[in-house]
Amino acid sequence: MIPEISSLEIAHLASGDTLSIQVYKFRGKNPGQKAYLQANLHGAEIVGNAVIYQLIELLSELDETQLDGEIWLVPACNPFGTNQRSHHFSSGRYNPYDGQDWNRIFWDYEKTEEDIAAFAKTQLDLEPDEIRKNFLDRILQKFQTLRQEIESPSGVPYSDRYRYVLQSLCLDADYVIDIHSSTNRSFDYLYCFQTREESAKYFLLNYGILLNEYDGDAFDEAFLKPWLALELELTKLEKPTFFDLESWTLELGSGMEMNADSVYRGVRGIKNYLVGKEMLKISGFPLVQTASQKVEFFRKSHIKKYYAPRGGLVRSRVLLGTIVKPGKLLYQLLVLNKTGEPPEILDVCAERGGIVFDLSTNQAVNQGEYVLGLLERAESGAANP
């Protein structure tokens, strides 16, 4: 297949240069669902670009009969963040102009004045496909009012213009995959919404964060949250309805590096997922291990972050993926002082048991700075005093 390639301008700069994103659109011979994939929303999180590159190669080698529907791919979806530097280091997590997290700026239809409960009451005699079309029409109509604000003489902040461009590509999609990495050091896992757990197995990742509380400002949330709200309202009206719409955030590896294993797992999982959703036809997929794949889910409230109790140098820190029990050593802190006393070693132990999934890149920390993250298992008790 030959993709349709287009560039969308997202900002005109004082220097006269422009920032743009490039979209690769693959369309199959037969109509079907739409999948939207993007990568590198945060500047340091570059692994997804390699994943999308390999997916572009894969799709380019397929015949159009092997795709039902269409797949849109956007690498380096945030050039502002991707190009942001401080000395040798790339962060690009926050907009330097207003300080906002790039993944906490998105438009959520549920937060408008539209009454989803009232809409649900008007749809009780309709089939799910009709309800879905009617609700999507409402979302798109409301979304178009944002364009009027953007084009007004007073204009809008850059973040508003940027989010409009990205969301205009995906609001009519069936499946959205936003590829991230840890800004620090991490293993591979995913974010999953409640009621969509069954599909998580296709990505062949062992761990997931189950989203049951969210504000709708993140990219994956802004897409799916209104639909989950509609499903809930229809259930309350004794018309339980499930829409085949899904949104995922894949967390693949660590910031500022192209980890080959993470790239491999990302490509394999996305291929497996798209075949499982009957969009792609690829020999050997879905992989045989999909049926037995178990994903261990942790609620977002079970993410425990450890911050340095004093300033110092981190040493003897546990490795990524280590399963720790309550009271076990997580790391030591070499604490320097200006009191005329020798340096001391401070042991920091786990409050509860769990899995070490994230480590800070910098091992020199001031008091209160992040050191590591733990996915706490609910059955793990607290450490003995």
C-alpha positions in Angstrom: 0.0 0.0 0.0 1.1 3.5 -0.7 0.2 6.0 2.1 -1.3 9.4 1.6 1.2 11.7 3.2 0.2 15.2 4.4 1.8 17.9 6.5 -0.2 20.0 8.9 1.1 23.3 10.2 0.8 23.8 13.9 2.7 27.0 14.6 4.3 29.9 12.8 7.4 31.2 14.6 8.9 34.6 15.1 11.9 33.6 12.9 9.5 32.9 10.0 9.9 29.1 10.3 6.9 26.8 10.8 6.4 23.8 12.9 4.3 21.0 11.3 3.4 17.4 11.8 3.3 14.7 9.1 0.4 12.3 8.8 0.6 8.9 7.1 -2.8 7.6 6.0 -3.1 4.0 4.8 -6.5 3.0 3.4 -7.5 -0.6 2.7 -9.6 -1.8 -0.3 -12.6 -2.5 1.9 -14.2 0.0 4.3 -13.9 -0.7 8.0 -12.7 0.8 11.2 -10.2 3.7 11.7 -7.1 3.4 13.9 -5.1 6.5 14.9 -1.6 6.2 16.3 0.7 8.9 17.4 4.1 9.1 19.2 6.4 11.5 21.0 3.8 13.8 22.7 6.5 14.4 25.3 9.9 15.4 24.0 12.1 12.8 25.6 9.8 9.9 24.8 11.1 8.9 21.4 10.7 5.1 21.3 7.3 5.5 19.6 8.8 7.1 16.6 10.7 3.9 15.8 7.6 1.9 16.4 5.6 4.0 13.9 8.5 3.9 11.4 8.4 0.1 11.4 4.6 0.1 11.2 4.9 2.4 8.1 7.3 -0.1 6.6 5.0 -3.0 7.4 1.9 -1.4 5.9 3.8 -0.2 2.8 4.7 -3.9 2.1 1.1 -5.1 2.5 -1.5 -5.3 -0.3 -4.6 -3.1 0.1 -6.7 -6.2 0.5 -4.9 -7.0 3.8 -6.4 -3.9 5.4 -10.0 -3.2 6.1 -10.6 0.4 7.0 -7.8 2.9 7.5 -4.8 3.5 9.8 -3.4 7.0 10.4 0.1 7.4 11.9 1.8 10.5 13.3 5.4 10.3 14.4 6.9 13.2 16.4 3.4 14.6 17.0 4.8 17.4 19.2 7.8 19.0 17.4 7.9 21.8 20.0 8.5 19.3 22.8 10.7 17.0 20.7 13.2 19.8 19.9 13.3 21.2 23.5 16.8 20.9 25.1 18.6 21.8 28.3 22.3 21.1 27.8 22.5 17.5 26.6 19.2 16.6 28.0 15.7 16.4 26.4 12.6 16.7 28.5 9.9 18.4 26.6 7.2 17.3 29.1 6.0 20.9 29.7 5.1 23.7 27.5 7.9 26.3 28.3 5.5 29.2 27.7 2.7 28.3 30.1 4.1 25.4 32.1 1.4 23.0 31.2 2.0 19.3 30.7 1.6 18.6 27.0 -0.6 15.6 27.8 -3.0 17.5 30.1 -4.4 20.1 27.6 -6.9 18.2 25.6 -10.6 19.1 24.9 -13.1 16.8 26.6 -16.6 16.9 25.2 -18.0 15.7 28.5 -16.8 19.0 30.1 -18.9 21.2 27.8 -22.4 22.2 28.7 -23.8 19.4 26.6 -26.1 17.1 28.7 -25.1 13.4 27.9 -27.8 12.1 30.2 -30.5 14.0 28.4 -29.1 12.9 25.0 -29.2 9.2 26.2 -33.0 9.5 26.9 -33.6 10.5 23.3 -31.9 7.4 21.9 -33.7 4.6 23.7 -35.6 3.4 20.7 -32.5 3.3 18.4 -29.9 0.7 17.6 -26.3 1.1 18.8 -25.0 2.1 15.4 -27.5 4.9 15.1 -26.8 6.1 18.7 -23.1 6.1 17.9 -23.5 8.1 14.7 -25.8 10.6 16.5 -23.4 11.1 19.4 -20.3 11.4 17.2 -22.2 14.1 15.1 -22.8 16.1 18.3 -19.1 15.8 19.4 -17.9 16.9 16.0 -20.3 19.8 15.8 -19.2 21.0 19.2 -15.6 20.6 18.3 -15.9 22.7 15.2 -16.8 25.7 17.4 -13.2 25.7 18.6 -12.1 26.5 15.1 -14.1 29.7 15.2 -12.2 30.7 18.4 -8.9 29.9 16.8 -9.6 32.0 13.7 -11.0 35.0 15.7 -9.1 38.3 15.7 -8.2 37.8 19.4 -6.7 34.3 18.7 -6.0 31.6 21.3 -3.0 30.3 23.2 -0.6 27.9 21.3 -1.8 24.9 23.3 -5.4 25.4 22.2 -4.4 25.6 18.5 -2.1 22.6 18.9 -4.6 20.4 20.6 -7.2 21.3 17.9 -4.9 20.0 15.2 -4.2 16.7 16.9 -7.7 16.0 18.0 -9.1 16.8 14.6 -7.3 13.7 13.3 -8.7 11.2 15.8 -12.2 12.2 17.0 -13.9 10.0 14.4 -11.5 7.0 15.0 -12.5 3.7 16.5 -9.2 2.9 18.1 -6.6 5.4 19.4 -3.1 4.4 20.5 -0.9 7.1 22.0 2.7 5.8 22.4 4.8 7.2 25.3 7.8 6.3 27.4 8.9 7.1 30.9 10.8 10.4 31.0 13.0 8.4 33.4 13.8 4.6 33.3 11.0 2.2 33.0 9.8 -1.1 31.7 6.9 -1.6 29.2 3.3 -1.4 30.3 0.0 0.2 29.2 -2.9 2.3 30.5 -6.3 0.7 30.1 -9.9 1.9 30.8 -12.3 -0.1 32.8 -14.6 -2.3 30.7 -11.8 -2.5 28.0 -9.6 -5.0 29.9 -10.2 -7.9 27.5 -8.6 -6.2 24.6 -5.4 -5.4 26.6 -4.2 -9.0 26.1 -3.5 -8.3 22.4 -0.6 -6.0 23.2 1.2 -8.9 25.0 2.4 -6.7 27.9 2.4 -8.1 31.4 1.4 -5.0 33.3 -1.2 -2.3 33.0 -2.6 0.7 34.9 -6.4 0.5 35.1 -8.0 3.9 34.8 -11.1 4.2 37.0 -10.5 7.9 37.9 -9.4 10.5 35.4 -10.1 14.1 34.5 -10.3 13.8 30.8 -7.4 16.2 30.0 -5.0 13.5 28.7 -5.1 12.5 25.1 -6.5 9.0 25.6 -9.0 10.1 28.2 -10.3 13.0 26.1 -11.1 10.6 23.3 -12.9 7.8 25.2 -14.3 9.5 28.3 -17.5 10.9 26.6 -18.3 7.5 25.2 -17.8 5.8 28.6 -20.2 8.4 30.0 -22.8 7.7 27.4 -22.5 3.9 28.0 -23.1 4.6 31.7 -26.2 6.7 31.1 -27.7 4.2 28.8 -27.1 1.5 31.4 -28.9 3.6 34.0 -31.9 3.7 31.6 -31.8 -0.1 31.3 -30.5 0.0 27.8 -26.9 -1.4 28.3 -24.9 -0.6 25.2 -21.2 -1.2 24.4 -19.5 0.8 21.7 -16.5 -0.8 20.0 -14.3 2.2 20.7 -11.0 1.9 22.6 -8.2 4.2 23.6 -4.7 3.2 24.9 -1.5 4.7 26.1 1.5 2.4 25.6 4.4 3.2 27.9 7.4 1.7 26.1 10.8 1.9 27.7 12.8 4.9 28.8 13.3 8.5 27.8 16.0 9.8 25.5 16.9 6.3 24.2 15.7 3.9 21.5 15.5 0.6 23.4 15.4 -2.2 20.8 13.4 -4.5 23.1 10.7 -1.9 23.7 10.5 -1.1 20.0 10.1 -4.8 19.2 7.4 -5.3 21.9 5.5 -2.1 20.7 5.5 -3.2 17.1 4.5 -6.8 17.9 1.7 -5.7 20.2 0.2 -3.1 17.9 0.3 -5.6 14.9 -1.4 -8.2 17.1 -4.0 -5.7 18.3 -4.9 -4.5 14.8 -5.2 -8.1 13.6 -7.3 -9.0 16.7 -9.6 -6.1 15.8 -10.0 -7.6 12.3 -8.4 -4.6 10.6 -5.2 -6.2 9.4 -4.8 -9.7 7.8 -1.2 -10.9 8.5 -0.1 -14.5 8.5 0.6 -15.9 11.9 -1.4 -13.2 13.8 -3.0 -13.0 16.3 -0.1 -14.8 17.9 -0.9 -18.0 19.6 0.1 -16.7 23.1 -2.6 -14.1 22.9 -5.3 -16.4 24.3 -3.3 -17.2 27.4 -1.9 -13.7 27.9 -2.5 -12.4 31.4 -2.2 -8.7 32.2 -1.8 -7.8 35.9 -3.7 -4.6 36.4 -2.9 -1.9 39.0 -5.2 0.9 39.8 -3.7 4.4 39.4 -4.1 4.9 43.1 -1.6 2.0 43.6 1.2 3.8 42.0 3.5 4.8 44.9 6.2 7.3 44.3 9.2 7.5 46.5 10.9 10.9 47.1 14.3 11.5 48.7 13.8 12.2 52.5 17.0 14.1 52.4 19.4 15.4 49.8 22.1 12.9 48.7 23.4 10.4 46.2 21.4 7.3 45.4 23.2 4.0 45.6 22.4 0.3 45.9 19.0 0.9 44.2 16.9 -2.1 43.2 16.6 -2.9 39.5 13.6 -2.3 37.2 11.1 -5.1 37.5 12.2 -6.1 41.0 9.4 -7.6 43.1 9.9 -6.2 46.7 8.2 -7.2 49.9 7.2 -4.7 52.7 10.2 -3.5 54.6 12.8 -4.6 52.0 15.5 -2.2 50.9 14.7 0.0 47.9 17.8 2.1 47.8 20.4 3.8 50.0 21.1 7.5 50.2 24.6 8.7 50.7 23.9 11.9 52.7 26.5 14.6 52.7 26.5 17.4 55.3 28.2 20.6 56.3 28.2 20.0 60.1 31.8 18.6 60.5 30.5 15.1 60.6 31.3 12.3 58.1 28.7 11.4 55.5 26.0 8.9 56.5 24.1 6.1 54.7 20.3 6.2 54.9 18.3 3.1 54.1 15.0 3.6 52.4 12.7 0.6 52.5 9.3 -0.3 50.9 6.2 0.7 52.8 4.2 -1.9 50.9 5.1 -4.8 48.5 5.0 -4.4 44.8 7.0 -4.1 41.6 9.6 -1.5 40.8 8.5 0.0 37.4 10.2 3.4 37.2 13.6 4.8 38.2 14.8 8.4 38.2 17.6 9.1 35.6 19.5 11.4 38.0 21.0 9.6 41.0 22.0 12.9 42.7 18.8 14.2 44.4 17.8 17.1 46.6 15.3 16.5 49.4 11.9 15.9 48.0 13.1 14.9 44.5 11.8 11.7 42.8 13.8 8.5 43.1 11.6 5.6 42.0 8.0 4.3 41.5 6.4 1.2 42.8 3.3 -0.6 41.6 1.8 -1.7 44.9 -0.1 -5.0 45.1 -3.3 -4.6 46.9 -2.8 -7.7 49.1 0.7 -6.5 50.2 0.7 -5.4 53.8 2.5 -2.5 55.3 6.0 -2.9 56.6 6.5 -3.7 60.3 7.3 -0.7 62.4 
